[in-house]
Amino acid sequence: MKHIETIIVGAGPCGLSAAIELEKNGLDYLVIEKGNIAQAIFNYPTHQTFFSSSEKLSIGDFPFITEAHKPKRNQALVYYREAVKHFDLNINTYEEVTSGRKENSRFILESSKGRYSCKYLIIATGYYGQPNALNVPGEHKAKVSHYFKEAHPFFNQNVLIIGGKNSSVDAAIELEKADSNVTVVYRQDAYSQSVKPWVLPQFDSLVKHEKINMHFSTDVKDIKNDSVVLEKNGETFEIVNDHVFAMIGYRPDYRFLQSLGIELNENEFGTAPYHNPGTMETNVNGLYIAGVIAAGNDANTIFIENGRFHGVRIADDIFRKEKES
Ligand SMILES: Cc1cc2nc3c(=O)[nH]c(=O)nc-3n(C[C@H](O)[C@H](O)[C@H](O)COP(=O)(O)OP(=O)(O)OC[C@H]3O[C@@H](n4cnc5c(N)ncnc54)[C@H](O)[C@@H]3O)c2cc1C
């Protein structure tokens, strides 16, 4: 078993940012990532433009300069690769942490490639790997996806998008451009407040011109092979359907957090892991969380923009503990 002082699980922007701060403080650390760095961003829609400016996506004060104010997915991928090279970060990629526990004052981690012990553990695993369930018949059919990449395969296809936030709106606009027959269903009776204000008018115009079929206050009841059953104001109706995008959000891997002893709190938005916001330490001594995972079910409160600063708080706390010990 290999001992490393601090292990960071997850090499998304927030895990990388924590690694940079540990590196700057001369602390011993290793990042373990199940995919490659910035895997969640790699999984974004291919042509995604960030809603944040490049400066607000930068980590470790390493400049992210783009000609346009808001960068595209590909530019961010280049940027995070360059940041890893610039800071010469210690990362094991394509290695999944499969379990963890605390034994005396050490954490023991099992991964797909080995066993580790560490004094400090930082969980920065995000939420993108665990899509929320629809809990309706047919949701596991091959035609149902929780991730949208590109519109081309859906040319001349009947596509249902479930959800009314940014991922749904962005996908609907892309699909309409590719001549898909797009229907969007949303449980709420109006557009979500979180939809990007510069995108909403474009989407709304497509709805008004009947290029996108929009159904508010509508639930999905059944996903059949060639159709979907919907319910609106107590009435059910069926529409023909080839593909479903269930863009209904994601949630952290709570089982992993709980197996490490992290307490989950209930707040007005649902579940969130307990942590001290000043240090990002959880109720387990030496165990920290970084990035969007700290938001629990309310992923709309932590993004790269603010989650990138968690690493500074964590590194300061570890540095202080080490000096005092
Ligand atoms: C389409 C889209 C557009 C967005 N645009 C913006 C934007 O403009 N601005 C903004 O600030 N935010 C934006 N976000 C949100 C942003 O992507 C997330 O807040 C951000 O990725 C969170 O970073 P993170 O490091 O906490 O987690 P992630 O980026 O999700 O990284 C977690 C990492 O952990 C790895 N991992 C998970 N489990 C394990 C395991 N068991 N073992 C090893 N590794 C593991 C994953 O592979 C992943 O690489 C957007 C999100 C989406 C979906």
The ligand as a Gaussian input file, in Angstrom:
#p B3LYP/6-31G(d) Opt

LIG

0 1
 C      -23.099000      22.036000     -20.283000
 C      -22.525000      22.671000     -19.053000
 C      -22.040000      23.969000     -19.096000
 C      -21.487000      24.558000     -17.954000
 N      -21.010000      25.833000     -18.026000
 C      -20.415000      26.390000     -16.923000
 C      -19.878000      27.737000     -16.971000
 O      -19.964000      28.444000     -17.978000
 N      -19.295000      28.225000     -15.844000
 C      -19.185000      27.493000     -14.678000
 O      -18.612000      28.011000     -13.714000
 N      -19.674000      26.237000     -14.610000
 C      -20.291000      25.679000     -15.692000
 N      -20.825000      24.396000     -15.622000
 C      -20.718000      23.663000     -14.331000
 C      -19.318000      23.047000     -14.212000
 O      -19.069000      22.145000     -15.260000
 C      -19.191000      22.292000     -12.901000
 O      -19.532000      23.171000     -11.837000
 C      -17.721000      21.844000     -12.735000
 O      -17.385000      20.865000     -13.691000
 C      -17.489000      21.356000     -11.347000
 O      -16.122000      21.056000     -11.215000
 P      -15.628000      19.949000     -10.194000
 O      -14.148000      19.914000     -10.294000
 O      -16.275000      20.182000      -8.888000
 O      -16.294000      18.597000     -10.754000
 P      -16.162000      17.897000     -12.184000
 O      -15.733000      18.845000     -13.222000
 O      -17.425000      17.155000     -12.381000
 O      -14.965000      16.889000     -11.971000
 C      -15.105000      15.729000     -11.181000
 C      -14.064000      14.729000     -11.650000
 O      -14.037000      13.630000     -10.753000
 C      -13.872000      12.448000     -11.494000
 N      -14.366000      11.340000     -10.678000
 C      -15.644000      11.112000     -10.273000
 N      -15.708000       9.988000      -9.506000
 C      -14.449000       9.506000      -9.427000
 C      -13.879000       8.368000      -8.782000
 N      -14.604000       7.516000      -8.053000
 N      -12.535000       8.153000      -8.913000
 C      -11.776000       9.018000      -9.622000
 N      -12.271000      10.115000     -10.261000
 C      -13.586000      10.368000     -10.155000
 C      -14.680000      12.693000     -12.763000
 O      -14.267000      11.845000     -13.824000
 C      -14.386000      14.165000     -13.035000
 O      -13.268000      14.346000     -13.865000
 C      -21.419000      23.817000     -16.734000
 C      -21.903000      22.510000     -16.679000
 C      -22.463000      21.936000     -17.822000
 C      -22.979000      20.517000     -17.733000

